[in-house]
Amino acid sequence: MTRSPRTFRITPAACSTRGRAWTLVRTTVLLGIVTGGCGRSGDAGSAGALESRAERDNGVIVVSVPGDRFTTVDQVPVTISTTAPAGHAARAVVFDPEMAGWTLIDRTPARVRTDSRGRAVRTERYLLEPFLDGAYEIPSATVAFAEPGQPPAFELSTTPFEVSVISVLAEDASIDDLAPPSGPVEPPALAGDRGMPAWALALAAVLLGVGAVVVVRAVTSAGRTEEPDLAAEIGRLRNEPPTDARDRLASLLRRARATHSHPSLDAMIERLDRERYAPPGREERNPIEPQIDEALRLLTSGGGVS
């Protein structure tokens, strides 16, 4: 049966831990009821890497993924690389995959190196997970370049592009195959019949019970160990330049607001956004240290993250 493509636009996912737990349960169920289709997922992402690139005045931003096809149980790595012109620095990248229906599983902090022309190259990596099969958009990424102590000279934004997410179900499977039987179900054969003996049925019941306990413990453990520590990330902003720290602080507070709406968070994010393009010298009148302290107070008091 041919599956028509579908495009999903889903509201932001709750958090990375729920995404991992959902993947574990979903994979366990699919492996238990469907075996023919799971072997086909190895073909996903084999068509070559895709990228979107923007350049101007020796400034570059590139968004890339390792392929154009993935399965519903894959995690999709997205790499964003920025190259700043000589004498300029790249501000924090603005990239929001959750608005395009993805679940954000992990984000690797930016790493900086120098290329052969003496330009600073920053690379960061996002790990995304789809919710259902269909067409998904890799959204645009935006970065601003500025000289030290000066407002941004210019911005670059990539063009969004789409990737396909295919189901791990076999191509000839349909919803009717998963429908309950229309008639009464025959009871299992007892010992002495031609069916499975009673001891085998008891052993199967025990194994199913053990498997359920393992899945529940794994999901519970993931919930305890994978919760992102936003307060620790905000605390480390004290070691970054004020302009980068301000951009990064706004991004972290947006992550907190995605799952815990609070007026204090909204007001602080709006204030940080106004200061991003403030005239030179505004940083001295609005230092970043008190704003970091204020954000930490919000987090520890329960205003932004539980």
C-alpha positions in Angstrom: 0.0 0.0 0.0 1.4 3.4 -0.9 1.5 5.9 2.0 0.7 9.5 1.1 3.1 12.1 2.6 1.8 14.1 5.5 3.2 17.3 7.0 2.9 17.9 10.7 3.2 21.2 12.6 3.1 20.2 16.3 3.2 22.4 19.4 6.5 22.4 21.3 7.3 19.1 23.0 7.2 19.1 26.8 10.9 18.1 27.5 13.7 15.8 26.4 13.0 13.2 29.0 9.5 12.6 27.9 10.8 12.3 24.3 13.2 9.5 25.4 10.6 7.7 27.4 8.1 7.8 24.5 10.8 6.4 22.1 11.6 3.5 24.5 7.9 2.5 24.9 7.1 3.0 21.3 10.1 1.0 20.1 9.3 -1.9 22.5 5.6 -2.1 21.3 6.5 -2.0 17.6 9.2 -4.6 18.0 6.7 -6.9 19.8 4.0 -6.7 17.1 5.8 -5.9 13.9 8.9 -7.7 12.7 8.9 -7.4 8.9 9.1 -3.6 8.7 11.8 -3.0 11.3 14.4 -4.4 9.1 13.8 -1.7 6.5 14.9 1.2 8.7 18.5 0.7 7.7 17.8 2.4 4.4 16.9 5.7 6.1 19.1 8.7 5.6 21.1 7.0 2.8 20.6 9.6 0.1 23.5 11.9 1.2 23.8 14.9 3.5 21.5 18.0 3.0 22.5 21.5 4.0 21.3 25.1 3.8 24.0 27.9 3.5 24.0 31.7 3.7 27.0 34.0 3.1 27.8 37.7 3.1 31.0 39.8 3.6 33.0 36.7 4.6 30.4 35.6 7.1 28.9 32.2 6.7 26.2 30.0 8.4 25.5 26.4 7.4 22.8 24.1 8.7 23.3 20.4 7.7 21.8 17.0 8.4 23.3 13.6 7.4 20.4 12.6 5.0 16.9 13.3 3.7 15.1 10.2 5.0 14.8 8.9 8.6 12.5 6.5 10.5 10.1 7.3 13.3 12.5 5.7 15.8 15.6 7.6 14.5 17.2 10.6 16.3 18.3 13.2 13.7 21.5 15.1 14.3 21.5 18.8 13.0 24.9 20.6 12.8 25.0 24.4 12.7 28.4 26.1 11.8 29.1 29.8 11.7 32.2 31.6 10.3 32.7 35.2 11.5 34.5 37.7 9.3 37.9 39.0 10.5 37.5 41.4 13.4 33.9 40.3 14.1 32.3 37.8 16.5 29.2 35.6 16.0 26.3 36.1 18.4 24.4 33.1 19.7 22.5 31.3 16.9 18.7 31.5 17.0 17.3 28.0 16.0 13.9 26.7 17.3 13.2 23.1 16.0 10.4 22.5 18.5 8.2 25.0 16.7 8.5 22.8 13.6 7.2 19.7 15.4 10.5 18.2 16.5 11.4 17.0 20.1 14.7 18.5 21.2 16.7 15.6 22.8 20.1 17.2 23.3 22.2 20.2 22.4 26.0 20.3 22.3 27.5 23.6 23.3 29.3 25.6 20.6 33.0 24.8 20.0 35.2 27.4 18.4 38.2 26.9 16.1 40.2 29.1 13.7 40.3 28.4 10.0 43.2 28.9 7.6 42.1 32.5 7.0 42.1 33.4 10.7 38.3 33.4 11.0 36.5 32.1 14.1 34.4 29.0 13.2 31.8 28.0 15.8 30.0 24.6 15.5 27.1 23.3 17.6 25.0 20.2 17.3 21.3 19.5 18.0 19.8 16.1 18.4 16.1 16.0 17.3 13.4 13.3 17.3 10.2 13.1 15.2 6.8 12.3 16.6 5.1 10.6 13.7 5.9 9.8 10.0 5.5 12.5 7.3 7.4 15.5 6.0 9.3 17.6 8.7 10.9 21.0 8.2 14.4 21.8 9.3 13.8 25.5 10.3 16.0 28.4 9.4 18.9 29.4 11.7 19.8 33.1 12.2 23.1 34.6 13.5 24.3 38.2 13.9 27.9 39.3 13.5 29.4 42.3 15.3 32.7 43.9 16.1 33.7 43.9 19.8 31.6 46.5 21.7 29.6 47.4 18.7 26.0 46.7 17.6 25.5 43.9 15.1 26.8 44.8 11.6 24.6 42.3 9.8 22.6 39.1 10.1 22.5 35.9 8.1 19.6 33.4 7.9 19.5 30.0 6.2 16.6 28.7 4.1 14.3 26.1 5.7 14.3 22.6 4.1 12.4 19.4 4.5 13.3 15.8 5.4 11.1 12.7 5.2 10.3 10.5 8.2 9.0 7.0 7.3 7.2 4.6 9.5 8.9 1.4 10.7 5.7 -0.5 9.8 5.9 -2.8 6.8 4.7 -1.2 3.6 1.9 -3.7 3.2 0.6 -3.2 6.8 -2.6 -1.2 7.3 -4.8 -0.2 10.2 -7.0 -3.2 9.5 -4.2 -5.5 10.4 -4.1 -4.1 13.9 -8.0 -4.3 14.4 -9.3 -6.6 17.1 -10.8 -10.0 15.9 -14.5 -9.8 15.1 -15.4 -13.1 16.7 -14.8 -14.8 20.0 -11.2 -15.8 20.7 -10.4 -19.4 21.3 -9.0 -20.2 24.7 -5.4 -21.4 24.8 -4.8 -25.2 24.6 -4.2 -26.9 27.9 -1.7 -29.6 28.7 -2.4 -32.8 26.7 -3.8 -30.9 23.7 -1.8 -30.3 20.6 -1.2 -26.7 21.5 1.4 -25.2 23.9 1.7 -27.1 27.3 0.7 -25.4 30.5 4.3 -25.0 31.8 5.2 -23.1 28.7 2.3 -20.8 29.1 3.3 -20.1 32.7 6.9 -19.4 31.6 5.7 -17.0 29.0 3.5 -15.1 31.5 6.6 -14.8 33.8 8.8 -13.4 31.0 6.1 -10.9 30.0 5.9 -9.7 33.7 9.7 -9.3 33.9 9.8 -7.4 30.6 7.1 -5.0 31.9 9.1 -4.3 35.0 12.2 -3.7 33.0 10.5 -1.2 30.8 8.9 0.7 33.7 12.2 0.9 35.5 14.0 2.1 32.4 11.4 4.9 31.8 11.6 5.9 35.5 15.4 6.0 35.4 15.4 8.1 32.3 13.1 10.6 34.0 15.5 10.9 36.9 18.8 11.2 35.0 18.0 13.1 31.8 16.3 16.2 33.2 18.3 19.2 31.8 20.0 21.3 34.5 19.1 24.8 33.2 20.3 26.5 36.4 23.8 25.0 35.9 23.9 26.2 32.3 22.8 29.7 33.3 25.4 29.8 36.1 28.2 29.1 33.6 27.2 32.2 31.6 29.3 34.3 34.0 32.4 33.1 32.2 31.1 34.2 28.7 31.4 37.7 27.2 28.3 39.9 28.1 26.9 40.0 24.6 27.1 36.2 24.1 25.9 35.6 27.7 22.8 37.8 27.1 21.8 36.0 24.0 22.4 32.6 25.5 20.4 33.6 28.7 17.4 34.5 26.6 17.6 31.2 24.7 17.7 29.2 28.0 14.8 31.1 29.5 12.8 30.4 26.4 13.4 26.7 27.0 12.1 27.0 30.5 9.0 29.0 29.3 8.2 26.2 26.8 7.0 24.0 29.7 6.4 26.4 32.5 4.7 29.7 31.6 5.3 32.5 34.1 4.9 36.3 33.8 8.4 36.9 35.3 10.0 34.8 32.6 8.1 36.6 29.9 9.1 40.0 31.2 12.8 39.0 31.6 13.0 37.5 28.0 11.4 40.7 26.6 14.0 42.9 28.4 16.9 40.8 27.2 15.6 40.9 23.6 15.5 44.8 23.8 19.1 44.9 25.0 20.4 42.6 22.2 20.6 45.5 19.8 21.2 48.3 22.4 23.7 51.1 21.4 27.3 50.7 22.5 27.9 51.2 26.2 24.4 50.0 27.2 25.9 46.9 28.7 27.5 49.1 31.5 24.0 50.5 32.4 22.4 47.0 32.2 25.1 44.6 33.4 24.5 40.9 32.7 25.5 39.6 36.2 22.4 40.9 38.0 20.2 39.4 35.3 21.9 36.0 35.7 21.3 36.2 39.4 17.6 37.1 38.8 17.2 34.2 36.4 18.7 31.8 39.0 16.3 33.1 41.6 13.4 32.4 39.3 14.5 28.8 38.6 15.3 28.0 42.3 12.0 29.5 43.5 9.9 27.5 41.0 9.0 30.4 38.8 10.5 28.9 35.6 11.4 25.3 36.1 10.0 22.7 38.5 
